[in-house]
Amino acid sequence: MTNGEVLPPKLRLEQVNWFASLMGKPQGYPILQNINLEVMVGDRLLITGKTGAGKTSLLRLLNRLNDPTSGKVYLDHQEYRHIPIQHLRHRVMLVPQESKLLGMTVQQALSYPLQLRGITAPTIQERVEQWLELLAIPRDWLERTEVQLSSGQKQLVAIARALVTQPDILLLDEPTANLDSHTASQLITLLVQLSQNHQTTILMVNHQLDLGKVFATRILKLDNSRLILNQNASEIEWQNLQVNSPHQSEDEFDF
């Protein structure tokens, strides 16, 4: 790259609207309206807003669990609908707040996404060991199933399952909601390092502004399905941000 060269956005949303079918509303219920956004490589975006504002819905759309009613989404200049969904989700990984292990042990859950990619067993083991250490996940969890894990433990395993795949873009929905303060702080520090050292782009919904201040390079705020704030974190008046109370990340109507 030459000096002064402007990098293209990693993600771009143009005039994105998403309306869900709702009886009595011919146009549908607005989930996201007129969203225009550019996300650069290595950005760390904190997404804020009240319950029902559209935060979880934005993450779902970026992972193509849902498609916009109108408008376009681009990844590296390629329109989303032209990218095979499986390939897209290899690069854009979503970790929901309530993640499932699908009946697997922790070891199986961490290995499975890498097996699907055809990665060799030694490399799988190396990556699993790496993230067990970085996330301070005890080895005695490996043979546990979902029912033997607490909510916080399941959340940490789900984050590890995403990180072992080395995605370009990581979408996190309230990743610290069920973690103790020490583990949450360690996770945020690790995410910042991941962004800085490996240029991983991270979009995170999180109501805990003390963690958001450490994490974010940019703040988005959604209100009534619209993006009303897109600002550098260094310019933010944090006390003016309104966010959800704990455990309220899901948008209205479960969209």
C-alpha positions in Angstrom: 0.0 0.0 0.0 1.4 3.4 -0.9 1.3 6.4 1.5 -2.0 8.2 1.5 -3.9 5.3 -0.2 -7.5 5.1 1.0 -8.5 1.6 1.9 -11.8 0.3 0.7 -14.4 -0.7 3.3 -14.6 -4.3 4.4 -18.4 -4.1 4.7 -20.7 -1.7 3.1 -24.5 -1.3 3.5 -26.4 0.9 1.1 -29.9 2.0 1.7 -30.7 -1.2 3.6 -34.3 -1.7 4.7 -35.8 -4.8 6.3 -39.6 -5.0 6.9 -41.1 -8.1 8.5 -44.6 -9.2 7.5 -47.2 -8.1 10.0 -51.0 -8.3 9.7 -52.6 -4.9 9.2 -49.4 -3.3 7.9 -49.1 -3.6 4.1 -45.5 -2.5 4.0 -44.6 -4.7 7.0 -43.1 -3.9 10.4 -39.8 -1.9 10.2 -36.9 -3.9 11.6 -34.1 -1.8 9.9 -34.7 1.4 7.9 -32.4 3.3 5.6 -29.1 1.9 7.0 -26.0 3.3 5.3 -22.7 2.1 6.8 -19.1 1.4 5.9 -17.0 -0.8 8.1 -13.2 -0.8 7.6 -10.7 -3.7 8.1 -9.8 -4.0 11.8 -12.7 -1.7 13.0 -14.2 -2.5 16.4 -17.8 -1.3 16.4 -19.9 -1.1 19.6 -23.6 -1.3 18.7 -25.9 0.4 21.2 -29.6 1.2 21.5 -32.7 0.3 23.5 -34.5 -3.1 23.2 -36.2 -3.4 19.9 -33.9 -0.8 18.2 -32.6 -3.4 15.7 -29.2 -4.3 17.1 -29.5 -8.1 17.0 -31.3 -7.8 13.6 -28.4 -6.0 12.1 -26.0 -8.8 13.2 -28.4 -11.4 11.8 -28.6 -9.6 8.5 -24.8 -9.4 8.3 -24.6 -13.2 8.8 -27.4 -13.7 6.2 -29.8 -15.3 8.7 -32.1 -12.7 7.2 -32.0 -10.7 3.9 -32.9 -7.1 3.5 -36.2 -6.2 1.9 -34.4 -3.6 -0.2 -30.9 -2.1 -0.4 -27.5 -3.9 -0.8 -24.8 -5.3 1.4 -21.2 -5.7 0.2 -18.3 -7.7 1.5 -15.0 -6.6 -0.1 -17.0 -5.0 -3.0 -18.9 -8.2 -3.7 -22.6 -8.1 -3.2 -23.8 -10.4 -0.4 -26.4 -12.2 -2.6 -23.7 -13.2 -5.0 -21.6 -15.0 -2.3 -22.6 -18.6 -1.4 -24.0 -18.5 2.1 -21.6 -21.2 3.4 -18.6 -19.3 2.1 -19.9 -16.0 3.5 -20.4 -17.5 7.0 -16.9 -18.9 7.0 -15.7 -15.3 6.7 -18.5 -13.5 8.7 -19.1 -15.4 12.0 -22.0 -14.7 14.3 -22.0 -15.6 18.0 -25.5 -15.2 19.4 -26.1 -14.4 23.0 -27.8 -17.8 23.6 -25.5 -20.3 21.7 -26.0 -24.1 21.5 -23.5 -26.9 21.3 -26.0 -29.1 19.4 -25.5 -32.2 21.7 -21.7 -32.1 21.3 -19.0 -32.1 23.9 -16.9 -29.0 24.1 -14.1 -30.7 22.3 -16.4 -31.8 19.5 -18.0 -28.3 19.3 -14.6 -26.6 18.9 -13.3 -29.1 16.3 -16.4 -29.5 14.2 -16.3 -26.2 12.2 -12.7 -26.8 11.3 -13.5 -30.4 10.2 -16.1 -29.0 7.9 -13.4 -26.8 6.3 -11.2 -29.9 5.6 -8.5 -28.7 8.0 -6.1 -31.5 9.1 -6.4 -33.0 12.6 -3.0 -31.7 13.9 -3.9 -28.1 12.8 -7.3 -28.5 14.5 -5.7 -29.6 17.7 -3.2 -26.8 17.6 -5.9 -24.2 17.1 -8.1 -25.6 19.8 -5.2 -25.7 22.2 -4.4 -22.1 21.3 -7.8 -20.7 22.1 -8.3 -22.9 25.2 -5.2 -21.1 26.6 -6.1 -17.6 25.4 -9.6 -17.8 26.8 -8.5 -19.6 29.9 -10.9 -22.5 29.3 -10.0 -25.4 31.6 -9.2 -28.7 29.9 -11.7 -30.5 32.1 -14.5 -28.8 30.2 -13.6 -30.6 27.0 -15.7 -33.7 27.7 -18.6 -31.8 29.1 -21.9 -31.3 27.2 -24.2 -28.3 27.1 -26.2 -29.4 30.1 -23.0 -29.6 32.2 -22.0 -26.0 31.5 -23.3 -22.8 33.1 -24.6 -20.0 30.9 -21.3 -18.1 31.1 -19.3 -21.3 30.3 -21.5 -21.9 27.2 -21.0 -18.4 26.1 -17.2 -18.6 26.4 -17.2 -21.9 24.5 -19.3 -20.4 21.7 -16.9 -17.5 21.4 -13.9 -20.0 21.2 -15.8 -22.0 18.6 -16.0 -18.8 16.4 -12.4 -17.7 17.0 -10.8 -21.1 16.1 -12.2 -20.6 12.6 -10.2 -17.3 12.2 -13.0 -15.3 10.6 -12.5 -12.0 8.8 -15.4 -10.5 10.6 -16.7 -11.4 14.0 -20.3 -10.5 15.1 -20.9 -10.7 18.8 -24.3 -10.3 20.5 -23.9 -9.5 24.2 -20.8 -11.7 24.5 -20.1 -10.7 28.1 -23.7 -10.8 29.4 -23.2 -14.0 31.4 -19.5 -13.7 32.2 -18.0 -12.6 35.5 -16.3 -9.2 35.5 -12.8 -10.6 35.4 -13.5 -13.0 32.5 -15.4 -10.3 30.6 -12.5 -7.9 30.9 -10.0 -10.5 29.7 -12.2 -11.2 26.7 -12.4 -7.6 25.7 -8.7 -7.2 26.0 -8.2 -10.3 23.8 -10.7 -8.9 21.2 -8.8 -5.7 21.0 -5.5 -7.6 20.5 -7.1 -9.7 17.8 -8.2 -6.6 15.9 -4.9 -4.9 16.2 -2.6 -7.9 15.5 -4.7 -9.8 12.9 -6.9 -7.1 11.5 -10.1 -8.9 12.5 -13.1 -6.7 12.1 -15.5 -6.9 15.1 -19.0 -5.7 15.6 -20.3 -6.1 19.1 -23.7 -5.5 20.8 -23.0 -4.8 24.4 -24.9 -2.9 27.1 -21.8 -2.6 29.4 -20.4 0.7 28.5 -17.3 0.3 30.8 -16.3 -2.6 28.6 -17.4 -0.7 25.4 -15.0 2.2 26.2 -12.0 -0.3 26.3 -13.2 -2.1 23.2 -14.5 0.3 20.6 -13.0 2.4 17.9 -16.4 3.5 16.7 -19.9 3.7 18.2 -23.2 2.9 16.4 -26.5 3.7 18.0 -29.8 2.4 16.6 -33.2 3.8 17.6 -36.5 2.6 16.3 -34.8 0.6 13.5 -32.7 3.6 12.3 -29.0 4.3 12.6 -28.9 7.6 14.5 -25.2 7.7 15.5 -22.0 6.6 13.8 -19.1 8.3 15.5 -15.5 7.7 16.5 -15.2 6.4 20.1 -12.8 9.2 21.0 -15.5 11.8 20.3 -18.3 10.1 22.2 -20.0 11.6 25.3 -20.5 8.2 27.0 -22.9 9.4 29.6 -25.4 10.4 26.9 -25.6 6.9 25.5 -28.7 4.9 26.3 -28.3 1.2 26.3 -30.2 -2.0 27.3 -30.3 -3.4 30.8 -28.7 -6.8 31.1 -30.1 -9.8 29.2 -32.2 -7.6 26.8 -30.3 -8.0 23.6 -33.1 -9.7 21.6 -35.1 -7.3 19.4 -38.8 -7.1 19.6 -40.9 -9.8 18.0 -37.7 -12.0 18.1 -36.5 -10.8 14.7 
